[in-house]
């Protein structure tokens, strides 16, 4: 490792910028649900902060998006063992109306069991889908068990259900339900849809196992308020050679409304911004680095899609994203052209002192950079964070600043700064065109 790399590693490893951004955003703005006044305050805050941090070309690009907002939400088992349940509505849930609805609960151990139910078999009933998401370092269990939320409500509607409740897509045992978006297939009627906290979901399973019919009353009163304004904020560290494609590094500015969006994704914005600022101080770079603070990620990746459409003619080369909380980086994945193998090896060597190993798995990118990656066939590097605790907090009221470990954030900043240093001064091919 060169002297310059040693100096950058030491400086970034003692970073305070990333945590300060996370603290300030979650304190001064708080929850930032897409399309709401709170997200608009977040965009204004981001513009001011990125300018104050000395970045170039700080820009806001607004777009319109359909907006769903939460209302009242409650559930109660009426029989055989009356008691209240803790739950929260899923994004795009329909309303039960102010009076709520009552129905017999039909239990499905897995989403596949729900899929196998005959059409019309759930008419007038409340479907309950469970699963058993487990903690995994790479977060892969979310892909396996998340579909209970992603598509379960649409499937239940097709089967005739009046409503659906699911076991939260999460791994904690706090009485905090996990929200998140769901989507109804075109032509399928939206139905009330909610996630139970894991303790409540398991209690409901135990009640059902007693063998008596279970009746539930459910009240959810969310609203669709039509097309509203969201937007992306981006800023640059301008490189010396505009002919070299830029490096785009992303986070998302919006959050769900239950917590203050600290791990999802204020800290991601803090990490990429701090890394870029440390790198900016090292002198002129060859490639431009673009910080992309995306809007409306949680509710449909609207910001990533809008950016890809508006910047179809912008010369990008490679994309990276920080949107998996604040855990330490433990692995680096690459999707680069074969000619960039020496670069890949240099990055792996630079990251080794931070306890990061290079894998043979291909990098996949993140949600917000996905549209521009697909549109321009960009190179990708993933700095994989430890996700063992991420789904304890994901989309819950517990997503707050106190869950952030400063030392882990500093390790992230160092990993990002060292990686970006190599990328920003590399003149070879990075995209996969």
C-alpha positions in Angstrom: 0.0 0.0 0.0 1.4 3.4 -1.0 1.9 6.3 1.4 -1.1 8.1 -0.1 -3.3 5.1 0.4 -2.1 4.8 4.0 -3.0 8.4 4.6 -6.4 8.0 3.1 -7.0 4.9 5.1 -6.1 6.6 8.3 -8.2 9.7 7.6 -11.3 7.8 6.5 -11.0 5.3 9.3 -11.4 8.2 11.8 -14.2 9.8 9.9 -17.0 11.8 11.6 -18.8 13.1 8.6 -20.9 10.0 7.9 -22.2 9.7 11.4 -22.9 13.5 11.6 -24.9 13.4 8.4 -26.9 10.4 9.7 -27.5 12.2 13.0 -28.5 15.5 11.4 -30.8 14.0 8.8 -32.7 11.8 11.3 -32.9 14.6 13.9 -33.6 17.6 11.7 -36.0 15.9 9.2 -36.9 12.5 10.8 -39.1 10.0 8.9 -39.2 10.8 5.1 -42.0 8.9 3.4 -41.9 9.3 -0.3 -44.2 11.9 -1.8 -45.0 13.6 1.5 -44.1 17.0 2.9 -41.4 15.2 5.1 -39.6 13.9 2.0 -39.7 17.4 0.5 -38.0 18.8 3.7 -35.4 16.0 3.3 -34.6 17.1 -0.3 -34.2 20.8 0.8 -32.0 19.6 3.7 -29.9 17.4 1.3 -29.4 20.3 -1.2 -28.2 22.6 1.6 -25.9 20.0 3.2 -24.2 18.8 0.0 -23.5 22.4 -1.0 -22.1 23.0 2.5 -19.8 20.0 2.1 -18.3 21.5 -1.0 -19.6 19.3 -3.8 -20.0 20.5 -7.4 -23.2 20.6 -9.5 -25.6 20.0 -6.6 -28.9 19.4 -8.4 -32.5 18.6 -7.6 -34.6 16.7 -10.2 -38.2 16.4 -9.3 -40.7 13.8 -10.6 -44.3 12.8 -9.9 -45.4 9.5 -8.3 -48.5 7.9 -6.9 -48.6 8.3 -3.1 -50.0 6.1 -0.4 -50.3 7.3 3.2 -51.0 5.4 6.4 -54.2 5.7 8.5 -55.5 4.0 11.6 -54.5 0.4 12.1 -55.6 -2.2 14.6 -56.5 -5.9 14.9 -58.3 -8.0 17.5 -59.0 -11.6 17.8 -62.7 -11.9 18.5 -62.8 -15.6 19.2 -61.9 -18.1 20.6 -59.4 -16.2 22.7 -60.1 -12.4 22.5 -57.0 -10.2 22.5 -55.4 -7.4 20.5 -52.7 -7.9 17.9 -49.9 -5.5 17.0 -49.6 -4.9 13.2 -49.0 -2.3 10.6 -50.4 -1.7 7.1 -48.3 -2.6 4.1 -47.7 0.1 1.4 -50.5 0.0 -1.2 -52.9 -1.7 1.2 -56.6 -1.0 0.6 -58.7 0.4 3.4 -61.2 -1.6 5.5 -63.2 1.5 6.0 -63.8 3.2 9.3 -66.0 0.4 10.5 -63.3 -2.2 9.9 -64.0 -5.8 8.7 -64.5 -9.1 10.4 -63.7 -12.5 9.0 -62.6 -16.0 9.7 -58.8 -16.5 9.7 -57.4 -19.1 7.2 -53.8 -20.1 8.0 -51.1 -20.8 5.4 -47.8 -21.9 6.7 -46.0 -20.7 3.6 -46.6 -18.5 0.6 -46.6 -21.6 -1.6 -49.5 -23.0 0.5 -51.4 -19.9 -0.3 -50.6 -20.2 -4.0 -52.0 -23.8 -3.9 -55.4 -22.7 -2.5 -58.3 -23.0 -5.0 -59.5 -19.8 -6.5 -62.6 -18.5 -4.6 -61.8 -20.6 -1.5 -61.1 -17.5 0.6 -64.1 -15.5 -0.2 -65.0 -13.3 2.7 -62.1 -14.6 4.8 -58.8 -13.2 6.2 -55.7 -15.0 5.0 -52.8 -15.4 7.3 -49.4 -16.3 5.8 -46.5 -17.2 8.0 -42.8 -18.1 7.2 -39.6 -18.3 9.1 -37.1 -15.7 7.9 -33.7 -16.2 9.5 -30.7 -13.9 9.9 -28.1 -14.3 7.2 -24.9 -12.3 6.8 -25.7 -11.4 3.2 -29.4 -10.8 3.6 -30.3 -13.6 1.2 -33.2 -14.8 3.4 -35.1 -11.7 2.5 -35.3 -12.8 -1.1 -36.6 -16.2 0.0 -39.2 -15.0 2.6 -39.9 -11.4 1.5 -42.4 -12.5 -1.3 -45.0 -13.2 1.4 -45.1 -9.4 1.6 -44.2 -8.5 -2.0 -46.8 -10.7 -3.7 -48.8 -12.4 -1.0 -51.6 -9.9 -0.8 -52.1 -10.0 -4.6 -52.3 -13.8 -4.5 -54.7 -13.7 -1.6 -57.0 -11.3 -3.5 -57.0 -13.6 -6.5 -58.2 -16.4 -4.2 -61.1 -14.2 -3.0 -59.7 -13.1 0.4 -61.3 -10.0 2.0 -58.0 -9.2 3.7 -54.5 -10.6 4.5 -52.2 -10.5 7.4 -48.6 -11.8 7.2 -45.8 -12.5 9.6 -43.5 -9.5 9.3 -40.5 -9.9 6.9 -38.0 -9.6 9.7 -35.9 -11.5 12.3 -36.4 -9.7 15.6 -38.6 -10.6 18.5 -39.6 -7.1 19.5 -43.3 -6.3 19.3 -42.6 -4.1 16.3 -44.2 -5.0 13.0 -42.2 -4.4 9.8 -43.9 -2.4 7.1 -42.9 -2.3 3.4 -44.5 -2.1 0.0 -46.7 -4.6 -1.6 -48.0 -4.6 -5.2 -51.2 -5.9 -6.7 -51.1 -7.4 -10.2 -52.9 -5.4 -12.9 -56.5 -6.4 -12.8 -56.4 -7.7 -9.2 -58.4 -5.7 -6.6 -56.3 -4.3 -3.8 -57.4 -5.7 -0.4 -56.4 -4.6 3.2 -53.0 -6.0 3.9 -50.9 -5.8 7.0 -47.9 -7.3 8.7 -48.1 -8.7 12.3 -45.1 -8.3 14.7 -43.3 -11.7 14.9 -44.5 -12.3 18.5 -48.1 -11.6 17.5 -47.8 -13.8 14.4 -46.5 -16.7 16.5 -49.2 -16.2 19.1 -51.8 -16.3 16.3 -50.3 -19.6 15.1 -50.6 -21.0 18.6 -54.2 -20.0 18.8 -55.0 -21.6 15.5 -53.3 -24.8 16.6 -55.9 -25.1 19.4 -58.3 -26.2 16.7 -61.1 -23.8 17.0 -62.3 -21.3 14.4 -60.6 -18.0 14.7 -62.3 -14.7 13.9 -60.5 -11.4 13.6 -61.6 -7.8 13.3 -59.2 -5.7 11.2 -59.1 -1.9 10.8 -56.8 -0.3 8.3 -57.6 3.2 6.9 -54.8 4.2 4.5 -55.4 6.4 1.6 -54.0 6.9 -1.9 -53.7 10.7 -2.3 -52.8 10.7 -6.0 -49.8 12.0 -7.8 -47.4 13.9 -5.6 -43.9 15.3 -6.0 -40.7 13.4 -5.1 -37.2 14.0 -6.4 -33.6 13.0 -6.6 -30.7 15.0 -5.4 -27.2 14.5 -6.9 -23.8 16.2 -6.6 -20.4 15.7 -8.2 -16.7 15.5 -7.5 -15.7 16.6 -11.0 -12.8 14.7 -12.6 -10.1 16.0 -14.9 -11.1 13.9 -17.9 -14.7 14.2 -19.0 -14.3 11.5 -21.6 -13.9 8.9 -18.9 -17.3 7.6 -17.8 -18.4 8.7 -14.3 -18.7 6.6 -11.2 -22.2 6.9 -9.7 -22.5 6.1 -6.0 -26.0 5.8 -4.5 -28.1 5.8 -1.4 -31.8 6.7 -0.9 -33.1 9.8 0.9 -36.6 8.6 1.6 -37.6 6.2 4.4 -40.6 4.5 5.8 -42.7 6.5 8.3 -42.5 4.3 11.4 -38.9 5.1 12.4 -36.4 7.9 11.5 -34.8 5.9 8.7 -31.3 5.8 10.3 -30.1 2.4 8.9 -32.4 2.7 5.9 -30.9 4.7 4.5 -29.6 7.9 6.1 -26.4 6.1 7.1 -25.9 5.0 3.5 -26.0 8.6 2.4 -23.6 9.5 5.1 -21.2 6.7 4.1 -21.0 7.6 0.4 -20.8 11.3 1.0 -18.1 11.0 3.6 -16.0 8.7 1.3 -16.3 11.1 -1.6 -15.4 14.1 0.5 -12.2 12.4 1.8 -11.3 11.4 -1.7 -11.9 15.0 -3.0 -9.3 16.3 -0.5 -6.6 14.0 -2.0 -6.4 16.1 -5.2 -7.8 16.1 -8.7 -9.3 12.8 -9.8 -9.5 11.6 -13.4 -13.1 10.4 -13.3 -16.1 12.3 -12.0 -17.8 10.7 -9.0 -21.5 11.4 -8.8 -23.3 11.1 -5.4 -26.9 10.0 -6.1 -29.4 10.5 -3.2 -32.4 8.8 -4.7 -36.0 9.7 -3.8 -38.9 7.3 -3.5 -37.0 4.1 -3.3 -39.1 2.3 -0.7 -42.3 2.6 -2.6 -41.2 1.5 -6.1 -37.7 2.7 -7.0 -39.3 5.8 -8.6 -36.1 7.8 -8.2 -33.8 5.3 -9.8 -36.1 4.9 -12.7 -36.5 8.6 -13.2 -32.7 9.1 -13.1 -32.1 6.4 -15.7 -34.7 8.0 -18.0 -33.4 11.6 -17.6 -29.7 10.6 -17.9 -29.8 8.1 -20.7 -27.3 10.3 -22.5 -24.9 10.8 -19.6 -21.6 8.9 -19.8 -21.6 6.5 -16.8 -19.1 3.7 -16.4 -19.7 2.0 -13.0 -22.3 2.1 -10.2 -22.2 1.3 -6.5 -24.8 1.6 -3.7 -24.9 1.7 0.1 -28.4 0.5 1.2 -27.9 -2.3 3.7 -27.6 -0.5 7.0 -24.5 0.2 9.0 -22.9 -3.2 9.5 -19.2 -3.5 8.7 -18.2 -4.4 5.2 -17.0 -8.0 5.1 -16.9 -8.9 1.4 -16.4 -7.2 -2.0 -18.0 -8.5 -5.2 -17.2 -7.4 -8.7 -18.9 -7.3 -12.1 -16.2 -5.8 -14.3 -14.8 -6.5 -17.8 -12.0 -9.0 -17.9 -9.5 -6.3 -18.8 -10.1 -4.7 -15.4 -8.8 -7.8 -13.5 -5.6 -5.9 -12.4 -7.8 -3.1 -11.0 -10.0 -5.7 -9.2 -6.9 -7.2 -7.6 -5.6 -3.8 -6.4 -9.0 -3.0 -4.8 -9.0 -6.4 -3.1 -5.5 -5.8 -1.7 -6.4 -2.3 -0.5 -9.4 -3.6 1.3 -7.7 -6.5 3.0 -6.4 -4.5 6.0 -10.0 -3.7 6.8 -10.9 -7.4 7.1 -12.7 -7.5 3.7 -12.4 -10.5 1.4 -12.9 -10.6 -2.3 -15.5 -13.2 -3.5 -16.0 -15.0 -6.7 -19.7 -14.0 -6.8 -20.7 -11.5 -9.3 -21.8 -8.0 -8.0 -25.5 -7.3 -8.5 -25.8 -3.7 -7.6 -28.7 -2.1 -5.6 -32.2 -1.0 -6.2 -31.6 2.6 -7.1 -28.7 1.9 -9.5 -30.5 -1.1 -11.1 -32.2 1.0 -13.8 -29.1 2.8 -14.9 -27.0 -0.4 -14.8 -29.5 -2.2 -17.0 -29.9 0.8 -19.4 -26.1 1.3 -19.9 -24.7 -2.1 -19.0 -22.4 -0.6 -16.3 -19.7 -2.2 -14.3 -20.7 -2.9 -10.7 -18.9 -3.2 -7.3 -20.7 -4.3 -4.2 -19.2 -3.6 -0.8 -21.2 -6.2 1.1 -22.1 -5.2 4.7 -22.8 -7.6 7.6 -26.6 -8.1 7.6 -27.0 -10.4 10.6 -28.9 -7.7 12.5 -30.3 -5.7 9.6 -33.7 -7.4 9.5 -34.2 -6.9 13.2 -34.7 -3.2 12.4 -35.7 -3.0 8.8 -38.9 -1.0 8.2 -39.7 -0.8 11.9 -40.1 1.9 14.6 -36.7 0.7 15.9 -34.9 2.1 12.8 -33.4 5.0 14.9 -30.0 6.6 15.4 -29.1 4.7 18.5 -28.7 1.5 16.5 -25.7 2.9 14.5 -22.2 1.7 15.5 -19.8 4.5 14.8 -16.8 2.2 14.4 -18.6 0.1 11.8 -19.6 3.3 9.9 -16.0 4.4 9.9 -14.9 1.1 8.5 -17.5 1.5 5.7 -16.2 5.0 4.9 -12.6 3.7 4.7 -13.7 0.8 2.4 -15.6 3.1 0.1 -12.8 5.8 0.0 -10.1 3.2 -0.9 -12.3 1.6 -3.6 -13.3 4.9 -5.1 -9.6 6.1 -5.2 -8.7 3.2 -7.4 -11.8 3.6 -9.6 -11.6 7.4 -10.0 -8.0 7.2 -11.3 -8.4 4.2 -13.6 -8.4 5.0 -17.3 -9.3 1.6 -18.6 -12.7 0.1 -19.5 -15.1 -0.3 -16.5 -18.5 -0.9 -18.2 -19.7 -4.2 -19.5 -20.9 -2.9 -23.0 
